[in-house]
Amino acid sequence: MDESTPSTPRGILAALALCMLLPALGTSIANVALPTLAGTFGATFEQVRWVVLAYLLSATALIVGAGRLGDRLGRRRLLLAGIGVFTAASALAGAAPGLGLLVAARALQGLGAAAMMALTLAFVAGVVPKAQAGRAMGLLGSVSAAGTALGPAAGGLLIAHAGWPAVFLVGVPLGGLAFGLVWRHLPADPPPAGSPGTPWPMLRDPTLLGRLLPNLLVASVVMATLVVGPFHLAEAFGLDAARVGLAMSVGPVVAALAGAPSGRLVDRFGAPRMARAGLATLLAGCLGLGLAPETFGLAGYLVPLAVVTAGYALFQAGNQTAVMADAPGAQRGTVSGLLNLSRQLGFIAGTAALGAVFAATGLRTTFAVAAVLAATALAITARTGSGTATAPAARPPRG
């Protein structure tokens, strides 16, 4: 691909969006297949859950390294390699004759997902005009949320009509499409600038650290809604599995719808300001989740849940835009890897810690703790300052 050949912004965004969709779909689509896999392979729940865990642990462990390697060897080159690995692993998973090989294929798929997650955000700062960076981040957030929401429904349909291998084989044509779009639309890599160094000294930068820590805390809160929600909806309101699934879809749907408007707000009013506004909204939603359900019933749970999710979308668009705007050009992949790592660690912490709080004390205390985490994230973000992403994009004069 000739580096001087211009590419349309629409093609660039389509390539990046598909690279965000695939890892999210890979995370959520396999969950619905676990009961079928247990029956097919004569396995216990503890055994088949590794189909999900192998993917998550591989992606989390390798995401910073993938970003750093992209900085060193070329981001487009490594992104194409990551898509290739993800696609090949999807085919291997669909053809696996036993559970052990399926788990190994899912771990390999997580490696490809790590490269896609780390390098997609790194590309935004390099190929999207600065005045539209927030909009692009919002779009990618919407796509990721849509992938998370679509996974269970798509997986259920595929299992019903084509069997469990289709849940994994669907990644093959989608991966091929992503490979073609990246090859066609993303610019060629510049000459290597040398080893960017280890990523960990970057954490001494108070501005970067002040954006990664809130990202971890907020991810913990959002994951808590996904872990706690099904149990609370079933126990407190007596909903069956289908209605629990329908109620739980409120969060991903709101996230998908709020992503693009959040990005436009970031471009207009500035990334740090909108990150703080998102955290304040998320905090209000946490307080509502702890107090409203007992008084207002199911609506008292779903409305605050929508508020939490909308706040999360706005925070993500603002925080990610600010982080990547301040990242040195030669280290964008590494910084993107750290940003994704903080989110993944937050998901794990939310599942383990806040899940344990709910099991021991119930909904009210769980979201009281979540509110403290959100307030802490807001305080850290307010204290961090604006970095270089302080001002909104300049708008042309009227008249």
Secondary structure, 3 states (H helix, E strand, C coil): CCCCCCCCHHHHHHHHHHHHHHHHHHHHCCHHHHHHHHHHHCCCHHHHCHHHHHHHHHHHHHHHHHHHHHHHHCHHHHHHHHHHHHHHHHHHHHHCCCHHHHHHHHHHHHHHHHHHHHHHHHHHHHHCCHHHHHHHHHHHHHHHHHHHHHHHHHHHHHHHHHCCHHHHHCHHHHHHHHHHHHHHHCCCCCCCCCCCCCCHHHHHCHHHHHHHHHHHHHHHHHHHHHHHHHHHHHHHHCCCHHHHHHHHCHHHHHHHHHHHHHHHHHHHHCHHHHHHHHHHHHHHHHHHHHHCHHHHHHHHHHHHHHHHHHHHHHHHHHHHHHHHHHCCHHHHHHHHHHHHHHHHHHHHHHHHHHHHHHHHHCHHHHHHHHHHHHHHHHHHHHHHCCCCCCCCCCCCCCC
